[in-house]
Amino acid sequence: MEDKKSKTPLQGRLIEIDGVQYQLIEGKLYRYANLTMDKAFKIVLGRVGSEEVLKRLLNRMLGTCIVRLQYRNTEYPGLTEEESSSRFDVYCEDETGNCFEIEMQNWSQRYFNKRAVYYSALVMHDQAEKARQEARRKKIEWDYGFKPLYVVSFLNYRNWTSESLGEKRSEFISLYRYRDVETGEELGDGTNIVFIDLYGFKKTLEDCESLEDFWMYSIKNMFILNSCPEIVRGTEIEELFRLSELAKMSLEQRIKIEEEVMTQNDIRNSIAEQLEDAKKELEKAKENLASKF
């Protein structure tokens, strides 16, 4: 397999140092996957066998009481024939039918908050189709009894959530529901849109005080660590480190992760070059303007 852009062969190569295996990617060694990247996030938390860890994460961050999770199809058709399909990072349901759509977002998008609302509509539409089919089978009318839905977005870029007006579950978690603008009474349809401000989380390991903090720290910083922090061992988070260890993944999974790291590096390098060129053009324009006066 080869990256067409850089022509660098993708190998998913492992190197052992002091009994620990690391993956070599563009000259750097990584023991754990970077969970802030889409593919790595899906591979670690969106595969069969990760249900228990994902359940613990959602319960901790959302304050839910999920007992059991089951993964569902992550690709959804658009709401009209003209719209293309949308693919979620991770989509699952709990034992009572509550839906959880989870996204890792690394790049700023002007209307990402509206995109989250749109995603909630896709899931509701899917629920409706299944409910109508079941109602027809039972020869009854469907009563629009939607199951609760959580659209959960980890935002790993500078964003507006820190100053938003949403209900704050914590310093870094904003929860939005449909409510009456005067009384605050909830509409009761069960739609929950949650933004987790991963970018704004700047705590060091020593600064972390709660399990919520340790989850945030681990998701954001795991890829630069060489081992699971001692303070996390024995907690609900330790299994996340085991699942994220690159040496325990298949060659195909490691190659996907390597490809994503290289692609993001290319994008960052390209953006940096464009910014540098823009600065030079701005300086040149200032010099030309100054010479006229």
C-alpha positions in Angstrom: 0.0 0.0 0.0 1.3 3.4 -0.9 0.4 7.0 -0.1 -0.1 8.5 -3.6 0.7 12.0 -2.3 4.1 11.5 -0.7 5.0 8.2 -2.4 6.2 7.0 1.1 5.4 3.3 1.6 2.9 2.6 4.4 4.2 -0.3 6.4 2.5 -0.3 9.9 6.0 -1.1 11.1 6.6 -2.1 14.7 9.9 -1.6 16.6 10.6 -3.2 20.0 12.5 -1.2 22.6 13.0 -2.5 26.1 10.3 -5.1 25.6 7.7 -2.6 24.4 6.6 -2.4 20.8 6.1 1.0 19.1 4.9 1.9 15.7 7.2 4.0 13.5 5.4 6.7 11.6 7.4 9.4 9.8 10.4 9.0 12.0 8.5 9.1 15.3 7.7 6.2 17.6 4.2 5.7 19.0 3.0 3.2 21.5 -0.7 4.3 21.5 -3.0 5.5 18.8 -3.9 9.2 18.6 -7.6 9.1 19.6 -8.1 12.7 18.4 -7.9 11.4 14.8 -11.0 10.0 13.2 -9.8 6.6 12.0 -8.0 5.9 15.3 -11.0 6.9 17.3 -13.2 4.6 15.2 -10.8 1.7 15.4 -10.4 1.9 19.1 -13.9 2.8 20.3 -16.1 1.8 17.3 -15.3 -1.9 17.1 -16.8 -5.0 18.6 -15.0 -5.7 21.8 -14.9 -2.0 22.8 -18.5 -1.8 24.0 -17.6 -1.8 27.7 -15.0 1.0 27.5 -17.3 3.1 25.3 -20.1 2.5 27.8 -17.9 3.7 30.7 -16.8 6.8 28.7 -20.4 7.8 27.9 -21.7 7.2 31.4 -18.9 9.3 32.8 -19.2 12.2 30.3 -23.0 12.3 30.0 -24.1 11.2 33.4 -26.1 8.3 31.9 -26.6 4.8 33.3 -26.1 2.6 30.3 -25.9 -1.1 31.1 -25.2 -2.5 27.7 -24.3 -1.1 24.3 -24.6 -2.5 20.8 -23.0 -1.0 17.7 -25.1 0.0 14.7 -24.5 0.9 11.1 -22.7 4.2 10.8 -23.7 5.2 7.3 -27.0 7.0 6.8 -28.7 8.1 3.6 -29.6 11.8 3.2 -33.2 13.0 4.0 -33.9 13.5 0.3 -32.9 11.7 -2.8 -30.6 14.5 -3.8 -28.6 14.4 -0.6 -25.5 12.1 -0.3 -25.2 9.7 2.6 -23.5 10.8 5.9 -21.1 8.6 7.9 -20.8 8.9 11.6 -17.6 8.0 13.5 -19.4 5.7 16.1 -23.1 4.9 16.4 -24.6 2.6 19.0 -27.7 1.9 21.0 -28.1 0.9 24.7 -30.3 -1.9 26.0 -33.4 0.3 26.1 -33.1 1.7 22.5 -31.5 5.1 23.4 -29.2 6.1 20.5 -25.7 7.5 20.8 -23.9 9.1 17.8 -20.3 10.0 18.6 -18.0 12.2 16.5 -14.3 13.3 16.8 -13.9 16.7 15.1 -10.4 18.1 14.4 -11.0 20.8 11.9 -13.1 24.0 12.4 -16.4 24.0 10.5 -18.4 27.2 10.4 -21.8 25.6 11.0 -20.8 22.5 13.0 -23.4 23.2 15.6 -26.1 23.0 12.8 -24.4 19.9 11.4 -25.0 18.2 14.8 -28.7 19.1 14.6 -28.8 17.6 11.1 -27.2 14.4 12.4 -29.9 14.2 15.0 -32.5 14.5 12.3 -30.9 11.6 10.4 -31.0 9.3 13.4 -34.6 10.3 14.1 -35.5 9.6 10.5 -33.9 6.1 10.8 -35.9 5.5 14.1 -39.1 6.5 12.3 -38.6 4.2 9.4 -37.9 1.2 11.7 -40.9 2.1 13.9 -43.2 2.4 10.9 -42.2 -1.0 9.6 -42.8 -2.5 13.0 -46.2 -0.7 13.3 -47.2 -2.0 9.9 -46.2 -5.6 10.9 -48.4 -5.3 14.1 -51.1 -3.5 12.0 -51.2 -0.4 14.3 -50.4 3.3 13.9 -47.0 4.6 14.9 -47.4 7.4 17.6 -44.0 9.2 17.0 -42.6 7.6 20.2 -38.9 8.5 19.5 -36.3 7.0 21.8 -33.9 9.5 23.4 -30.9 10.4 21.3 -27.4 11.8 22.1 -25.3 13.4 19.5 -21.9 13.7 21.2 -19.1 15.7 19.5 -15.5 15.9 20.8 -14.2 19.2 19.5 -10.5 19.3 19.2 -10.1 22.8 17.8 -10.7 26.4 19.0 -14.5 26.7 19.2 -17.4 28.6 20.8 -18.5 26.0 23.3 -16.6 27.6 26.2 -18.7 30.7 26.0 -21.9 29.1 24.9 -25.3 29.4 26.6 -25.9 25.6 26.7 -26.4 23.8 30.0 -23.0 23.1 31.4 -22.5 19.5 32.7 -19.0 20.6 33.6 -16.4 23.2 32.6 -15.7 21.4 29.3 -19.1 19.8 28.5 -22.1 21.7 27.0 -25.5 20.0 26.7 -28.3 21.4 24.5 -31.9 20.4 24.5 -35.1 21.8 22.9 -36.8 24.1 25.5 -39.4 26.8 25.9 -37.5 30.1 25.6 -39.5 31.7 28.5 -40.2 28.9 31.0 -37.2 26.6 30.2 -39.6 23.7 30.0 -38.1 20.9 27.9 -40.0 19.8 24.8 -39.4 16.2 25.9 -38.5 14.6 22.6 -35.3 13.3 24.1 -32.8 15.1 21.7 -29.5 15.8 23.5 -26.7 17.5 21.6 -23.4 17.5 23.5 -20.2 19.3 22.8 -17.0 18.2 24.6 -14.4 20.9 24.5 -11.3 18.8 24.0 -9.2 21.7 22.7 -10.0 23.8 25.7 -8.9 21.1 28.1 -5.4 22.1 29.0 -4.9 20.2 32.3 -1.7 18.3 32.9 -1.8 14.9 34.5 -1.0 16.4 37.9 -3.9 18.9 37.5 -6.5 16.2 36.9 -8.9 15.8 39.9 -11.8 13.7 38.7 -12.3 10.6 36.5 -13.8 12.9 33.9 -10.5 14.9 33.8 -8.6 11.6 33.4 -10.8 10.5 30.5 -10.2 13.9 28.8 -6.5 13.8 29.5 -6.1 10.3 28.2 -8.1 10.8 25.0 -6.2 14.0 24.2 -2.6 13.0 25.2 -2.4 9.2 25.1 -0.4 9.1 21.8 2.5 11.0 23.3 2.7 8.7 26.4 5.0 5.6 26.7 2.8 3.8 29.3 -0.5 4.0 31.1 -0.1 6.5 34.0 0.1 4.8 37.4 -2.8 7.0 38.7 -5.1 5.6 36.0 -4.2 1.9 36.6 -7.0 0.0 38.2 -9.6 2.6 37.2 -12.4 2.4 34.5 -10.0 4.1 32.1 -7.1 1.5 32.1 -8.8 -0.7 29.5 -8.8 2.3 27.0 -5.0 2.2 27.0 -4.9 -1.6 26.3 -7.4 -1.1 23.3 -5.3 1.8 22.0 -2.0 0.0 22.0 -0.8 -0.1 18.4 1.1 -3.4 18.7 -2.2 -5.2 19.6 -3.9 -4.0 16.4 -4.0 -5.7 13.1 -1.6 -4.7 10.3 -4.5 -3.3 8.3 -5.5 -1.1 11.3 -2.0 0.1 11.9 -1.6 1.1 8.2 -4.9 3.1 8.4 -3.6 5.0 11.4 -0.3 5.6 9.8 -2.0 6.9 6.6 -4.1 9.3 8.7 -1.1 10.7 10.6 0.7 11.3 7.4 -2.3 13.0 5.8 -2.9 15.3 8.7 0.8 16.2 8.7 0.6 17.1 5.0 -2.5 19.3 5.7 -0.8 21.1 8.6 2.4 21.6 6.6 0.4 23.0 3.7 -1.6 25.3 5.9 1.7 26.5 7.6 3.2 27.3 4.1 0.1 29.2 3.0 0.2 31.3 6.2 3.9 32.0 5.7 3.3 33.0 2.1 0.3 35.2 3.2 2.5 37.0 5.8 5.2 37.7 3.2 2.6 39.1 0.8 1.2 41.3 3.6 4.6 42.6 4.5 5.4 43.3 0.8 2.1 45.2 0.5 2.9 47.3 3.6 6.3 48.2 2.2 4.8 49.2 -1.1 2.2 51.3 0.6 4.8 53.0 2.8 7.0 53.9 -0.2 4.2 55.9 -1.6 4.1 58.3 1.3 
